[in-house]
Amino acid sequence: MNWKEEYKQFTGNKKELDLLENGAKSLAESWHLQAMYNKWKRLKGISDEHP
């Protein structure tokens, strides 16, 4: 399962579900998608910081 499929469990927002299904069609939508990815990483406890 990829992050997009997993994130669907955390949102009921129709716009977010559409982004997850169909991808971004504008720069603003790509920013929103990136924010959703970052939120998913926080929910999963995934860190970008290196020791």
Buried (B, 14 or more C-beta within 10 A) or exposed (E): EEBBEEBBEEBEEEEBBEBBEEEEEEEEBEEBBEEBEEEBEEEEEEEEEEE
